[in-house]
Amino acid sequence: MADEKEEGLVLVARKGGFGLPTACPNCLAVYLHLKVTHAQFDLQFDLANTDSDHVPYVECGDYVAFNNEKGGVMESLKEDNIVDLDSKLQTHVIPEWLSTKAMICSWLAVAAQYELWVASDGSAADKIYFSGLLWPIRKIYRKAAKAYEALSLRLGDQTFFFENRPTSVDSMFLGHALFVVHVLPVSSAQNGCSY
C-alpha cells in the first residue's frame, strides 16, 4: 500500500446513526477496513443517493472504487494496490479465508438485511436509507446461526480470524457485528428469530 495512493482518500457513505460513523452495514465494513489499515481518509455522506447500490465508494483524485463494481470497494482497493489487508496471507490459509469471507458476505449479510427490512418495524431502515424504498428481501436465511457458530469456532480466543493479524474478513465481520448490535432491534433475537 503506497502512502502517496492513500493521500486524499475519501470514503463516501450513508449517514451515521445509532452511535456508528455510518449506519449502513456495507459502508461500515469499508470504513472499518480503511481504519484497520491505518489509511488516511475523509468520511463524506452521500445524502442525494442514499438507496443507490454504488454507495459506499472511495475516491482519490480521478480514481473511484464503487460498491457495485469489480467485487465491491474493498476488492477494488486491493486489486488496484491502494489498500490491501490480505496480500500477506499464507497460501495454506486462503481456502479457509475464502469460505469464511463468503459466509459473512452471504449468510450473515442476508440475515441482517432480513432483520432490517422485514422482521423489524422498518424504523431503522428508514433512518439509514430514508422512507419509500422497496423491500428487497422476503425470505429469512436461516444459515446465519450456523455462520455465527462457525465464526466463533474459527476465532476461538484469537483477536483476528487469520494469522494473528487483521484481514478484510475481520473488517467485514466487525462491520456486520457492530451493525447488528447497534441497529437491529433487540426484540428480534428475543422473539425466536433464527438470526
C-alpha positions in Angstrom: 0.0 0.0 0.0 1.7 3.1 -1.2 1.4 6.2 1.0 1.0 8.5 -1.9 -2.0 6.5 -3.1 -3.6 6.8 0.4 -3.4 10.6 0.4 -6.6 12.2 -0.5 -8.8 9.1 0.0 -12.4 9.9 0.6 -15.0 7.3 1.7 -18.4 8.3 0.6 -21.0 6.5 2.7 -24.5 6.6 4.0 -25.0 8.9 7.0 -24.2 7.8 10.6 -26.6 6.8 13.2 -27.1 4.5 16.2 -23.8 5.6 17.6 -22.0 4.4 14.4 -20.0 6.6 12.0 -22.2 5.2 9.2 -25.3 3.2 9.9 -25.1 1.2 6.6 -23.6 -2.3 7.1 -21.7 -2.2 3.7 -20.4 1.3 4.4 -19.4 0.4 7.9 -17.3 -2.6 6.7 -15.4 -0.3 4.3 -15.0 2.3 7.0 -13.5 -0.3 9.3 -11.4 -1.7 6.6 -9.8 1.7 6.0 -9.4 2.3 9.7 -7.7 -1.1 10.3 -5.2 -0.4 7.5 -4.5 3.0 9.1 -5.2 4.6 5.8 -5.7 8.4 6.0 -9.2 9.2 4.6 -12.1 11.6 4.9 -15.6 10.5 5.5 -18.3 12.2 3.5 -22.0 11.3 3.2 -24.0 10.9 0.0 -27.3 12.3 1.0 -28.6 12.5 -2.6 -28.3 8.8 -3.4 -29.0 7.1 -0.1 -30.5 4.0 -1.7 -28.0 3.6 -4.6 -26.1 0.4 -4.9 -22.9 2.3 -5.8 -22.7 3.5 -2.2 -20.2 3.1 -0.5 -17.5 4.3 -2.7 -13.9 5.5 -2.3 -12.5 8.4 -4.3 -8.9 9.5 -4.7 -8.4 12.2 -7.3 -9.7 10.7 -10.6 -9.9 7.2 -9.1 -13.2 5.8 -7.8 -14.0 2.4 -6.4 -17.7 1.8 -6.4 -19.6 -0.8 -4.3 -21.3 -2.2 -7.3 -18.3 -2.7 -9.5 -15.4 -5.2 -9.5 -16.5 -7.1 -6.5 -17.0 -4.1 -4.3 -14.9 -1.3 -2.7 -12.5 -3.5 -0.7 -11.8 -5.8 -3.7 -11.2 -2.8 -6.0 -8.9 -1.1 -3.5 -7.0 -4.4 -3.2 -6.9 -5.1 -7.0 -5.7 -1.5 -7.6 -2.9 -1.8 -4.9 -4.3 1.0 -2.8 -5.4 -0.8 0.4 -4.9 -4.5 0.9 -5.1 -6.3 4.2 -4.9 -9.7 2.6 -1.8 -9.6 0.5 0.4 -11.3 3.0 -1.9 -14.2 3.8 -0.1 -17.5 3.6 -1.2 -19.8 0.8 -2.4 -22.6 3.1 -4.8 -20.2 4.8 -6.5 -18.9 1.7 -9.2 -21.7 1.2 -10.5 -21.2 4.8 -10.2 -17.4 4.4 -12.3 -17.6 1.3 -15.0 -19.7 2.8 -15.1 -17.5 5.9 -15.4 -14.4 3.8 -18.2 -16.0 1.7 -20.1 -16.9 4.8 -20.0 -13.4 6.2 -20.9 -11.8 2.8 -23.8 -14.1 2.2 -25.4 -15.8 5.2 -24.8 -13.0 7.7 -25.4 -10.2 5.3 -28.7 -11.6 4.1 -29.9 -12.3 7.7 -29.1 -8.7 8.8 -30.9 -7.4 5.7 -33.9 -9.6 6.6 -34.0 -8.2 10.1 -33.6 -4.6 8.9 -36.3 -4.8 6.2 -38.7 -7.5 7.1 -38.6 -8.6 10.8 -38.4 -5.1 12.3 -40.8 -2.2 12.2 -38.7 -0.6 9.5 -37.7 2.4 11.5 -34.0 1.6 11.4 -34.2 1.1 7.6 -36.0 4.4 7.3 -33.2 6.2 9.3 -30.5 4.6 7.2 -32.0 4.7 3.7 -35.0 7.1 4.1 -38.5 6.0 3.6 -40.1 4.8 0.4 -37.6 2.2 -0.6 -38.5 -1.2 -2.0 -38.4 -4.1 0.4 -35.6 -6.2 -1.2 -35.7 -9.2 0.9 -38.7 -11.5 1.5 -37.2 -14.7 3.0 -35.1 -15.2 6.1 -31.8 -17.0 5.6 -31.6 -19.5 8.5 -27.9 -20.2 7.9 -26.9 -17.2 10.0 -26.9 -19.2 13.2 -24.5 -21.8 11.6 -22.4 -18.9 10.3 -22.1 -17.4 13.8 -21.2 -20.8 15.3 -18.5 -21.4 12.6 -17.1 -17.9 13.0 -17.0 -18.4 16.8 -15.1 -21.7 16.4 -12.7 -20.1 13.8 -11.9 -17.1 16.0 -11.7 -19.0 19.3 -9.6 -17.0 21.7 -7.8 -15.1 18.9 -8.2 -11.4 18.3 -8.2 -11.8 14.5 -9.6 -14.6 12.2 -6.3 -15.4 10.4 -2.6 -15.4 11.2 -3.0 -13.1 14.3 -3.4 -10.0 12.2 -6.3 -8.2 10.6 -7.6 -9.1 7.2 -10.6 -8.0 5.2 -12.6 -10.8 6.8 -12.1 -9.0 10.2 -13.3 -5.7 8.7 -16.3 -7.4 7.1 -17.3 -9.2 10.3 -16.7 -6.3 12.6 -18.8 -4.1 10.3 -21.6 -6.7 10.4 -21.4 -7.3 14.2 -21.4 -3.6 15.0 -24.4 -3.1 12.7 -26.3 -5.9 14.3 -25.5 -4.8 17.9 -26.2 -1.1 17.3 -29.0 -1.0 14.7 -31.2 -4.2 14.8 -33.9 -4.4 17.4 -33.2 -6.5 20.5 -36.7 -7.9 20.2 -35.8 -9.9 17.0 -33.4 -12.2 18.9 -35.9 -12.5 21.8 -38.8 -13.4 19.6 -37.0 -16.6 18.4 -35.8 -15.3 15.1 -33.3 -17.6 13.6 -30.9 -14.7 13.3 
